[in-house]
Amino acid sequence: MTILPRITADQRRARLIRNHLLTPAAREKTAEAVAEALVGLHATDPATVFLAAAARMHRPTAAAIERSLYDASAGTLALERIRCMRGTMFVVPARLAPAVRSATVRDTAGHRTHALAESRKFLGWDEGRYRAVEQATRDALAARGRATAAQLAADIPALREQIVTFPGKPYEARQRVSTQILGVLAAEGRIRRDRPAGSWTSAQFHWAPAQPLPQLPAPEAKTALARHYLKAFGPVTVDDVKWWTGWNLTDTRKALAATGAQAVELDHGTGYLLPEDLDTAPATPEPAAALLPGLDPTPMGWRHRDWYLDPDHTKALFDRNGNIGPTIWWHGRIIGAWAQHPDGHINHHLLTDPGHQARTAVQAEIERLTTFLDGTKVTPCYRTALERHLTTR
């Protein structure tokens, strides 16, 4: 009988603290270095990108993070915003973007097929008409350099025509066809989201022309992505990899095997770790606090979370769809939640008593976050009952 190397929950938390930059000594200088460490930053909520990076940077500023996201003066962007794992928006390092996209995006043609069908059904457009409007959109965008959907619709009246979404449902609504056309072009990598129309918390973006990312062979790309995930999140279970990537079980097992991952014994079953990381267990780090935003990649990074989250606290921290709100961390565990009051100050609630040292460290992180926000108001796009409650205190 083979005896597997054992990694305890304490050892997993030590790796999490080091690899996810949750201690001052591990913090990085740039947002791209943070994204590199975590494979990517959740970007469904624009504010998450900034807050997740800021929590892990030595001297974060919104301007510095914006440069990483949008400044292509050197010829290329440092970070790419793409729809990838589980159909979710992420900001990933530009060098990883081709592999990430090739490993996780299965059917870009399906977006176009659906858009053509909808425009035919509601607007009476044939394929030629759709493509003509699409080309006019690209031409207008190239002429402007970057533009909002509203600006493009002002240039091209056809973009203002409306289709019906979810017909016959209680939530039936009307939507400009520009949303679908821009969505298809973005899914194909022909345009990209550029600077927001408002502050860094805004979900209203400008669009800019782009070149599609290179397409890599799927097996090669999946092996590369599995390796990056194992490096950042390992040890992980098969369920963790399957959930995080959105792959089926067969592809998950193939990708794991191709990395040469080493099986290890965890408190609750078998995990996997890259061979080169097996003997690099970090020393127990100094206890440290961190305030992470809703949808942060750390709490959302594993399917099984009992080793860093008390199951009794799950209901308070997640919404009904499994989206986590803003969290407070101490020494590799989630111990509470935080939220910003409408007047700007940050309230918090501890779900367990971590002791005086932890409470002092949490207060210091609240002050650090307040300095970064510099008066900016942030409301998560997915809200939990506890987060809502904290905004009223």
KABELHU-V76273 format. One record per residue. N is the residue number from 1. RES is the residue in one small letter. D_FIRST is the distance of its C-alpha to the first C-alpha in Angstrom with 2 decimals. Layout:
{{N;RES;D_FIRST} {N;RES;D_FIRST}}
This chain:
{{1;m;0.00} {2;t;3.81} {3;i;6.39} {4;l;9.49} {5;p;12.92} {6;r;14.90} {7;i;18.48} {8;t;20.67} {9;a;23.69} {10;d;25.99} {11;q;24.45} {12;r;24.80} {13;r;28.38} {14;a;29.09} {15;r;28.07} {16;l;30.19} {17;i;33.16} {18;r;33.03} {19;n;32.30} {20;h;34.66} {21;l;37.40} {22;l;37.83} {23;t;39.23} {24;p;42.56} {25;a;41.10} {26;a;39.05} {27;r;41.94} {28;e;43.30} {29;k;46.85} {30;t;46.91} {31;a;45.83} {32;e;44.35} {33;a;42.06} {34;v;40.93} {35;a;40.30} {36;e;38.38} {37;a;36.06} {38;l;35.44} {39;v;35.61} {40;g;38.59} {41;l;40.74} {42;h;41.45} {43;a;45.04} {44;t;45.99} {45;d;47.96} {46;p;49.83} {47;a;49.90} {48;t;46.11} {49;v;46.06} {50;f;48.54} {51;l;47.15} {52;a;43.50} {53;a;44.67} {54;a;47.11} {55;a;44.55} {56;r;42.63} {57;m;45.64} {58;h;47.52} {59;r;51.00} {60;p;50.78} {61;t;53.86} {62;a;54.32} {63;a;56.35} {64;a;53.58} {65;i;51.05} {66;e;53.68} {67;r;54.14} {68;s;50.46} {69;l;50.70} {70;y;54.09} {71;d;55.53} {72;a;55.40} {73;s;58.10} {74;a;55.81} {75;g;55.48} {76;t;52.19} {77;l;50.72} {78;a;47.97} {79;l;46.43} {80;e;46.39} {81;r;46.62} {82;i;44.91} {83;r;43.57} {84;c;39.91} {85;m;36.71} {86;r;37.19} {87;g;40.85} {88;t;41.47} {89;m;43.76} {90;f;42.16} {91;v;43.65} {92;v;41.48} {93;p;42.12} {94;a;44.35} {95;r;42.15} {96;l;39.20} {97;a;41.42} {98;p;41.32} {99;a;37.52} {100;v;37.33} {101;r;40.02} {102;s;38.80} {103;a;35.29} {104;t;36.57} {105;v;40.03} {106;r;39.92} {107;d;43.49} {108;t;46.36} {109;a;48.65} {110;g;48.17} {111;h;49.96} {112;r;52.97} {113;t;53.03} {114;h;53.04} {115;a;55.74} {116;l;57.92} {117;a;57.67} {118;e;58.59} {119;s;61.52} {120;r;62.78} {121;k;62.52} {122;f;64.16} {123;l;66.30} {124;g;67.19} {125;w;65.92} {126;d;64.98} {127;e;62.50} {128;g;65.34} {129;r;66.54} {130;y;63.07} {131;r;62.55} {132;a;66.03} {133;v;65.38} {134;e;62.02} {135;q;63.71} {136;a;66.48} {137;t;63.89} {138;r;62.28} {139;d;65.74} {140;a;66.77} {141;l;63.61} {142;a;64.16} {143;a;67.77} {144;r;66.90} {145;g;63.89} {146;r;62.14} {147;a;63.18} {148;t;62.22} {149;a;62.05} {150;a;65.39} {151;q;67.01} {152;l;65.85} {153;a;67.16} {154;a;70.48} {155;d;70.61} {156;i;69.56} {157;p;71.03} {158;a;68.72} {159;l;65.76} {160;r;67.45} {161;e;67.33} {162;q;65.07} {163;i;62.44} {164;v;61.10} {165;t;57.52} {166;f;55.82} {167;p;58.99} {168;g;59.56} {169;k;57.04} {170;p;58.17} {171;y;57.16} {172;e;59.09} {173;a;60.57} {174;r;62.50} {175;q;61.17} {176;r;62.79} {177;v;61.63} {178;s;61.17} {179;t;57.88} {180;q;56.45} {181;i;57.94} {182;l;56.70} {183;g;53.28} {184;v;52.97} {185;l;54.16} {186;a;51.68} {187;a;48.76} {188;e;49.77} {189;g;50.04} {190;r;53.79} {191;i;54.70} {192;r;52.94} {193;r;53.51} {194;d;55.61} {195;r;57.05} {196;p;57.55} {197;a;61.04} {198;g;61.11} {199;s;59.11} {200;w;55.44} {201;t;54.58} {202;s;56.41} {203;a;54.73} {204;q;57.77} {205;f;57.10} {206;h;59.19} {207;w;57.98} {208;a;58.16} {209;p;57.85} {210;a;54.53} {211;q;52.93} {212;p;49.91} {213;l;46.64} {214;p;45.24} {215;q;42.92} {216;l;39.63} {217;p;37.45} {218;a;35.28} {219;p;31.85} {220;e;32.81} {221;a;34.15} {222;k;31.15} {223;t;28.79} {224;a;31.25} {225;l;31.55} {226;a;27.81} {227;r;27.60} {228;h;30.53} {229;y;29.14} {230;l;25.77} {231;k;27.82} {232;a;30.00} {233;f;27.82} {234;g;24.19} {235;p;21.67} {236;v;22.31} {237;t;20.72} {238;v;21.38} {239;d;24.04} {240;d;25.66} {241;v;26.09} {242;k;27.37} {243;w;29.77} {244;w;31.10} {245;t;31.79} {246;g;32.93} {247;w;30.95} {248;n;29.56} {249;l;25.84} {250;t;25.78} {251;d;27.58} {252;t;25.44} {253;r;22.18} {254;k;24.02} {255;a;25.50} {256;l;22.30} {257;a;20.64} {258;a;23.87} {259;t;23.76} {260;g;20.53} {261;a;19.33} {262;q;16.18} {263;a;13.92} {264;v;14.06} {265;e;13.61} {266;l;17.10} {267;d;18.74} {268;h;18.95} {269;g;16.06} {270;t;14.89} {271;g;17.46} {272;y;18.32} {273;l;20.19} {274;l;21.96} {275;p;20.41} {276;e;23.69} {277;d;23.59} {278;l;20.21} {279;d;21.94} {280;t;25.26} {281;a;24.96} {282;p;28.59} {283;a;30.25} {284;t;31.16} {285;p;34.28} {286;e;37.59} {287;p;38.04} {288;a;40.05} {289;a;41.56} {290;a;41.91} {291;l;43.93} {292;l;42.41} {293;p;44.31} {294;g;43.66} {295;l;41.18} {296;d;39.90} {297;p;36.84} {298;t;34.75} {299;p;34.78} {300;m;34.74} {301;g;31.83} {302;w;28.84} {303;r;28.38} {304;h;26.58} {305;r;28.75} {306;d;28.02} {307;w;26.87} {308;y;30.39} {309;l;32.54} {310;d;33.17} {311;p;32.97} {312;d;36.26} {313;h;37.98} {314;t;37.06} {315;k;40.18} {316;a;42.47} {317;l;41.14} {318;f;40.63} {319;d;43.18} {320;r;42.71} {321;n;41.44} {322;g;38.62} {323;n;40.64} {324;i;40.35} {325;g;43.50} {326;p;44.22} {327;t;41.80} {328;i;41.88} {329;w;38.87} {330;w;38.28} {331;h;35.48} {332;g;33.20} {333;r;33.98} {334;i;36.63} {335;i;39.15} {336;g;42.19} {337;a;44.45} {338;w;47.63} {339;a;50.53} {340;q;53.85} {341;h;57.01} {342;p;59.82} {343;d;61.79} {344;g;59.06} {345;h;57.48} {346;i;53.77} {347;n;52.75} {348;h;49.32} {349;h;47.51} {350;l;44.60} {351;l;42.25} {352;t;41.11} {353;d;42.82} {354;p;41.10} {355;g;43.61} {356;h;46.64} {357;q;44.97} {358;a;43.36} {359;r;46.61} {360;t;48.52} {361;a;46.14} {362;v;46.32} {363;q;50.09} {364;a;50.07} {365;e;48.03} {366;i;50.51} {367;e;53.29} {368;r;51.54} {369;l;51.06} {370;t;54.67} {371;t;55.86} {372;f;53.95} {373;l;55.31} {374;d;58.83} {375;g;60.36} {376;t;58.40} {377;k;57.43} {378;v;54.01} {379;t;53.08} {380;p;49.62} {381;c;49.86} {382;y;47.29} {383;r;48.31} {384;t;46.64} {385;a;48.59} {386;l;47.82} {387;e;48.92} {388;r;52.12} {389;h;52.78} {390;l;52.45} {391;t;55.07} {392;t;57.65} {393;r;57.34}}
